[in-house]
């Protein structure tokens, strides 16, 4: 078996091989290149030309026209119906791969277009596919896919966003109408920020608190008409526009009120829970917690998609900024000498190379998560029903969505500043992309709340292992940790996972160094969080206890996600090295190893927590900084090829990524 190149950061002056085409295949999905290219070819049509600073009405009209053109071109055929019973073998796998490729291409062009499509197909259609009965899916998914039944996803309310379990919209069973009465009881219960609700959608999957026979049974989804096919209002439903936003104005986010609207019984999505004609409620799930978790399954797939697509925006910003930094010059090193390129400056290298390394690692991690989600989506139980979302995928999707969107936000800001005034110009894309993607940090789950979700799941798993150990009165050894805490299984001291013992500074250039520091810090963080939370629970209520440790919980979640991301990157390096050795080639494992190692060093250097936890020694911290400087220099030498490996078409870049002098010449006036 091939081994990863050692060391990942070679001595100065060493040439690192880079095979751009093969690296692109490793970072992407060559099996769907033809699908992406077909969409990119469509982007040559005038309707897809980039525009900036348009009135909201114009931007929305352009988004709808672009969307209609993609529908006309058949870009979404099979994306939902290929998953229905009776579809040819393998059709669903191929359809999912095609749809992922289409959305990746669309996301590079227009975030509003991506979100509009994602809300309709991914959230509205996805909720029907995941939570509807087989009959409901067979009835509704074909028109949803054909875009003759355009819909939206109505969960968030004015008074409840992240706390979806607390929504106030009500649905009360009424046997006299063989259905439910849907109602907005107060202003805080109005549905808010619903993409497509202001103008585009005719239908909605509406989430409401269901009451059957006087018993409240929790949040359930209903398919509800919110306007007629011609766009006119329907009785009992009021819609309004959320207005102009800080970005993403091609999406018509809206508000919805329901005034005792009758909803037929068959319009309650019945794949998980059913109300019979006699008014008897039954559920596949034995507890309210399990029932609620099942209702939000569509959000998991959305978060998987966000992690991948928002990281691609970091790729876009870095491609533009790095290409500009390789041609833009400023200040001469000596009188009469040519001015130095921006990327010749160590501070400029660091501000772009660390994000580049992280973007590569997040690309690998998001791709692995997408593959895991898609594979899980193909699984069925003995009755042919989709399996519920696993805890692992739920936790990984929450953490990945948060970390990738934060990373894209910070990277786009750094790229904007790295390009100076040109970075602020709309036609150079970075500032506009930054503005329109800022919302990614809060939609489909506020990032900080998502990190708390990760931490609570990890804390539960950690406590379960320690509790089992105490109950068994064993020999002092812990039973093994599973899932995302498997890294705690070694090293061990007694019954507690502890940082590795060491007598002196380690070699920061060794691939194992980063893995050990990340693991030791995550282990120490988990122990500290568990101890602090247990003490806080004894001193007060669970709410107060969690509030006391909330900051540490988010930090712990980030530490564990860092271990996971680095492990995915390391596995990708090993796989590339094996493939290189098999084929007698180079140029993929080496640049990947450099990026993975530099990313890990950057994570360690960015937080003083690694010193506080004892995972990193003070004398090692200085060596880490020196290694980062060398790593940034090495990666800068590969940077043009690395961003070319992202495969973003020239027409989707910016003038400063090419001949920016000619573009700004007087001759073009």
Secondary structure, DSSP 8 states (H G I E B T S, - for coil): -----SSSS--TT------HHHHHHHHS-GGGHHHHHHHHHHTTSGGG----S--HHHHHHHHHHHHHHHHHTTTTTTTTGGGSTT--TTHHHHHHHHHHHHHHHHHHH-HHHHHHHIIIIIIIIHHHHHHS-HHHHHHHHHHHHTTSS-EEEE--BSS-SS-GGG---EEEEEGGGTEEEEE--SGGGSEEEETTTTTT-SEEEEEEEEEETTEEEEEEEEEEE-B-TTS-B-TTEEEEE----SS-TTS--EEEEESSEEEEGGGB--SSEEE-TT--EEES-SSHHHHHHHHTHHHHHHHHHHHHHHHHHHHHHHHHHHHHHTT-EEEESSTTS-EEEGGGSHHHHHHHHHHHHHHHHHHHHHHHHHHHHHHHHT-B-TTS-B----HHHHHHHHHHHHHHHHHHHHHHHHHHHHTGGGGGSGGGSHHHHHHHHGGGGTTTS-HHHHHHHHHHHHHHHHHHHHHHHHHHT-SS------GGGGGGGSSEETTEE-----SS---TTSHHHHHHHHHHHHHHHHHHHHHHHHHHHHHS-HHHHHHHHHHHHHHHHHHHHHHHHHHHHHHHHHHHHHHHHHHT--SSHHHHHHHHHHHHHHHHHH-THHHHTTSS-HHHHHHHHHHHHHHHHHHHHHHHHHHHTT---GGGS-GGGS-HHHHT-GGG-
